[in-house]
Amino acid sequence: MSAAARLSLFVLIGWAALAALAPLLRLTPDAISLPEIMQPPSWASWLGHDDLGRPMADRLICALRTSLLVVGIVVPLSAASGAAVGVAAAWRGGLFDACIARLMDVFLAFPGTLLAIAMAGLLGPGIGNVVIALTAVSWVGYARMARAQAYAVKTREHVHAARVLGTPAPAILLRHVLPLIAAPLLMEATLGVAGVILAEAGLSFLGLGVQPPSASLGAMLRDGTAYMLVAPHMVIVPGLALLALMLACNTLGDALQHRLDPRRTLSLMPAA
């Protein structure tokens, strides 16, 4: 693993640790202090205070917890539902597969973020509706990849042998198909984490996500844009946190792709 991948893994582990330990820390993200309004970072407060005098460090930790909560629900649900739909379409084939393919084409015809904004606007603001909207949009990528991979796997000899022996279809899918397509789905999920983080921040920035006084990276950016000239730390702090998470997820996803790609593994093998 490269140094960049190790650093990315460290960033993501730190993110998860901060989010998990947030309830145990003595945080006061909603404590208003008028004398400390828009104070810049200092030794007493490393990240400064916002326009209501609330500590930026405490709010950032709570915002990271919100992002982790959304990612922890959306990514597993999207991956599981998308993989199930894609594998079922490839296994059944025929009219069912054609209908699923057309449904995926309809979802892919619209930008994912725009579709999530539309769904979140229809459902109303709130973290629960954000999870529903992002899950309804994110499953398509996993379904498309699972369908393509399952098509290639179901024609292999061991799958034919299992079918000839009378093995039930669910057992074949669980034992012989899903383990072989797990690596591409894992890479897709790793890269999908960055997309979910950015989408949640975008919805919160537009006022469709987490509602005040709860903290979110997007909401912190939205609040800071009005004070960029007098309190730039209100934008820099959540912006750098969002940038670090995005870079870490993408870098780790690329590292996993290079490590788990069988074609790359074969190309690195010495010639006989």
Secondary structure per residue as TSV (DSSP state, phi and psi in degrees):
chain	resnum	aa	ss	phi	psi
A	1	M	-	360.0	133.1
A	2	S	-	-71.5	167.6
A	3	A	H	-64.2	-38.3
A	4	A	H	-64.5	-39.7
A	5	A	H	-67.0	-39.7
A	6	R	H	-65.3	-40.7
A	7	L	H	-63.9	-40.3
A	8	S	H	-63.4	-42.4
A	9	L	H	-62.9	-39.0
A	10	F	H	-63.4	-41.1
A	11	V	H	-63.2	-44.0
A	12	L	H	-69.1	-37.6
A	13	I	H	-65.8	-41.3
A	14	G	H	-62.5	-40.0
A	15	W	H	-59.8	-47.6
A	16	A	H	-65.2	-38.9
A	17	A	H	-66.5	-44.2
A	18	L	H	-61.8	-43.3
A	19	A	H	-65.9	-38.9
A	20	A	H	-71.6	-34.4
A	21	L	H	-88.0	-2.6
A	22	A	G	-55.7	-43.1
A	23	P	G	-65.1	-23.1
A	24	L	G	-87.1	-16.9
A	25	L	S	-84.7	153.0
A	26	R	-	-86.3	75.3
A	27	L	-	-94.8	145.0
A	28	T	-	-129.7	67.5
A	29	P	T	-69.3	-19.8
A	30	D	T	-109.8	9.8
A	31	A	-	-77.3	114.5
A	32	I	-	-87.0	130.7
A	33	S	-	-132.8	104.1
A	34	L	G	-61.2	-40.4
A	35	P	G	-65.1	-16.9
A	36	E	G	-107.4	18.4
A	37	I	T	-61.1	124.5
A	38	M	T	56.8	29.0
A	39	Q	-	-71.1	135.6
A	40	P	-	-71.2	169.3
A	41	P	-	-58.2	142.9
A	42	S	-	-150.2	-179.9
A	43	W	S	-65.6	-32.9
A	44	A	S	-73.9	-34.5
A	45	S	S	-137.5	101.4
A	46	W	T	-61.5	-32.4
A	47	L	T	-109.2	3.5
A	48	G	-	79.9	-166.7
A	49	H	B	-129.3	160.4
A	50	D	-	-95.4	-163.9
A	51	D	T	-71.2	-11.4
A	52	L	T	-109.4	7.4
A	53	G	S	81.1	12.7
A	54	R	-	-81.6	142.5
A	55	P	B	-68.1	125.5
A	56	M	H	-66.9	-33.8
A	57	A	H	-63.6	-45.7
A	58	D	H	-64.5	-41.0
A	59	R	H	-69.2	-34.0
A	60	L	H	-65.7	-42.2
A	61	I	H	-62.6	-42.7
A	62	C	H	-66.0	-35.4
A	63	A	H	-66.8	-39.8
A	64	L	H	-64.7	-34.8
A	65	R	H	-66.3	-40.3
A	66	T	H	-62.0	-44.4
A	67	S	H	-62.1	-42.6
A	68	L	H	-65.1	-37.8
A	69	L	H	-62.9	-45.3
A	70	V	H	-65.9	-43.9
A	71	V	H	-63.5	-41.4
A	72	G	H	-66.2	-19.9
A	73	I	H	-98.6	-45.7
A	74	V	H	-69.2	-47.6
A	75	V	H	-64.0	-49.3
A	76	P	H	-62.2	-41.7
A	77	L	H	-64.4	-44.2
A	78	S	H	-64.9	-44.1
A	79	A	H	-65.2	-43.9
A	80	A	H	-66.7	-47.8
A	81	S	H	-67.7	-42.4
A	82	G	H	-65.2	-42.7
A	83	A	H	-64.2	-41.0
A	84	A	H	-63.1	-44.7
A	85	V	H	-66.0	-44.8
A	86	G	H	-65.1	-44.4
A	87	V	H	-66.6	-41.4
A	88	A	H	-62.9	-39.8
A	89	A	H	-65.0	-44.7
A	90	A	H	-67.2	-35.4
A	91	W	H	-73.9	-42.7
A	92	R	H	-76.5	-43.1
A	93	G	-	67.0	-164.3
A	94	G	H	64.4	-142.3
A	95	L	H	-65.5	-38.6
A	96	F	H	-61.1	-45.0
A	97	D	H	-64.5	-39.5
A	98	A	H	-64.4	-41.2
A	99	C	H	-64.8	-43.0
A	100	I	H	-63.8	-40.7
A	101	A	H	-62.5	-42.5
A	102	R	H	-66.8	-37.2
A	103	L	H	-63.5	-41.9
A	104	M	H	-65.5	-36.9
A	105	D	H	-62.9	-37.7
A	106	V	H	-63.7	-44.8
A	107	F	H	-66.2	-39.4
A	108	L	H	-74.2	-15.1
A	109	A	T	-71.1	-19.9
A	110	F	S	-108.7	143.6
A	111	P	-	-58.6	134.6
A	112	G	H	-59.2	-43.3
A	113	T	H	-65.2	-41.1
A	114	L	H	-64.4	-40.5
A	115	L	H	-65.9	-39.6
A	116	A	H	-65.2	-38.7
A	117	I	H	-63.3	-42.7
A	118	A	H	-63.2	-44.5
A	119	M	H	-67.5	-42.1
A	120	A	H	-64.5	-35.4
A	121	G	H	-66.5	-36.5
A	122	L	H	-72.1	-39.2
A	123	L	H	-78.2	-26.9
A	124	G	-	102.4	160.8
A	125	P	S	-70.2	158.7
A	126	G	S	134.9	150.9
A	127	I	H	-67.8	-33.3
A	128	G	H	-63.6	-43.6
A	129	N	H	-70.1	-30.2
A	130	V	H	-63.7	-42.5
A	131	V	H	-62.1	-43.6
A	132	I	H	-64.0	-45.0
A	133	A	H	-64.6	-44.8
A	134	L	H	-69.9	-35.4
A	135	T	H	-66.2	-41.3
A	136	A	H	-65.4	-22.7
A	137	V	H	-94.7	-34.8
A	138	S	H	-81.3	-17.7
A	139	W	H	-68.0	-21.5
A	140	V	H	-64.7	-42.7
A	141	G	H	-61.3	-43.2
A	142	Y	H	-66.5	-39.7
A	143	A	H	-64.0	-41.9
A	144	R	H	-64.1	-44.3
A	145	M	H	-68.3	-43.4
A	146	A	H	-63.1	-38.1
A	147	R	H	-63.9	-46.1
A	148	A	H	-65.0	-41.9
A	149	Q	H	-69.5	-39.9
A	150	A	H	-66.2	-33.8
A	151	Y	H	-60.6	-39.3
A	152	A	H	-74.4	-32.4
A	153	V	H	-81.1	-34.7
A	154	K	T	-69.6	-12.7
A	155	T	T	-93.6	3.3
A	156	R	S	-76.9	161.1
A	157	E	H	-64.9	-40.3
A	158	H	H	-67.7	-29.1
A	159	V	H	-71.6	-42.6
A	160	H	H	-60.7	-41.0
A	161	A	H	-63.2	-41.5
A	162	A	H	-65.2	-37.7
A	163	R	H	-68.4	-39.7
A	164	V	H	-64.1	-36.0
A	165	L	T	-75.4	-2.2
A	166	G	T	84.3	20.1
A	167	T	-	-67.7	132.3
A	168	P	-	-59.3	149.6
A	169	A	H	-58.4	-44.4
A	170	P	H	-58.6	-37.7
A	171	A	H	-67.8	-38.3
A	172	I	H	-63.2	-43.8
A	173	L	I	-64.6	-40.6
A	174	L	I	-74.8	-35.1
A	175	R	I	-95.0	-32.7
A	176	H	I	-116.8	-20.4
A	177	V	I	-104.4	-56.1
A	178	L	H	-59.5	-41.2
A	179	P	H	-60.4	-29.3
A	180	L	H	-81.4	-20.6
A	181	I	H	-106.5	7.4
A	182	A	H	-68.4	-37.5
A	183	A	H	-62.8	-48.7
A	184	P	H	-62.0	-36.2
A	185	L	H	-67.9	-34.6
A	186	L	H	-65.3	-41.9
A	187	M	H	-63.8	-41.2
A	188	E	H	-63.6	-38.8
A	189	A	H	-67.3	-39.1
A	190	T	H	-63.0	-44.3
A	191	L	H	-70.9	-29.2
A	192	G	H	-68.9	-24.7
A	193	V	H	-59.2	-44.0
A	194	A	H	-61.8	-40.6
A	195	G	H	-64.3	-39.3
A	196	V	H	-68.5	-40.7
A	197	I	H	-60.0	-46.7
A	198	L	H	-67.0	-39.2
A	199	A	H	-66.7	-41.3
A	200	E	H	-64.1	-41.6
A	201	A	H	-64.4	-39.7
A	202	G	H	-65.2	-42.7
A	203	L	H	-65.2	-39.7
A	204	S	H	-68.2	-35.0
A	205	F	H	-62.3	-35.4
A	206	L	T	-84.4	-2.0
A	207	G	T	85.7	11.7
A	208	L	S	-101.1	-2.9
A	209	G	S	-105.6	-128.4
A	210	V	S	-62.8	134.0
A	211	Q	-	-98.5	149.9
A	212	P	T	-59.3	148.2
A	213	P	T	-90.2	9.6
A	214	S	S	-61.9	148.0
A	215	A	-	-94.0	142.8
A	216	S	-	-151.6	149.1
A	217	L	H	-60.3	-41.9
A	218	G	H	-66.0	-41.5
A	219	A	H	-66.5	-36.9
A	220	M	H	-65.9	-39.1
A	221	L	H	-64.5	-41.5
A	222	R	H	-63.0	-43.6
A	223	D	H	-66.5	-32.2
A	224	G	H	-79.5	-20.6
A	225	T	H	-63.6	-26.3
A	226	A	T	-76.6	-12.3
A	227	Y	T	-128.4	30.3
A	228	M	T	-62.2	-34.4
A	229	L	T	-80.2	-30.5
A	230	V	T	-101.3	-23.5
A	231	A	-	-143.1	70.5
A	232	P	T	-63.7	-21.3
A	233	H	H	-65.4	-20.7
A	234	M	H	-68.5	-22.8
A	235	V	H	-99.8	-36.8
A	236	I	H	-65.9	-42.3
A	237	V	H	-62.6	-57.3
A	238	P	H	-68.1	-30.4
A	239	G	H	-64.7	-44.7
A	240	L	H	-66.4	-37.3
A	241	A	H	-63.6	-44.0
A	242	L	H	-64.5	-41.7
A	243	L	H	-63.1	-42.1
A	244	A	H	-64.2	-41.6
A	245	L	H	-65.2	-43.4
A	246	M	H	-63.4	-46.3
A	247	L	H	-64.1	-40.7
A	248	A	H	-64.4	-44.5
A	249	C	H	-65.0	-44.5
A	250	N	H	-67.2	-41.1
A	251	T	H	-65.4	-43.7
A	252	L	H	-66.9	-36.4
A	253	G	H	-63.7	-42.1
A	254	D	H	-64.4	-39.1
A	255	A	H	-64.4	-41.8
A	256	L	H	-65.0	-37.7
A	257	Q	H	-62.8	-43.8
A	258	H	H	-67.5	-31.9
A	259	R	H	-80.0	-35.9
A	260	L	H	-97.9	-5.6
A	261	D	-	-72.9	114.5
A	262	P	H	-65.8	-30.6
A	263	R	H	-65.3	-38.9
A	264	R	H	-67.6	-38.2
A	265	T	H	-61.8	-42.2
A	266	L	H	-67.8	-35.9
A	267	S	H	-68.0	-24.8
A	268	L	H	-86.8	-9.4
A	269	M	S	-71.8	138.0
A	270	P	-	-67.5	144.3
A	271	A	-	-70.6	147.0
A	272	A	-	-72.0	360.0
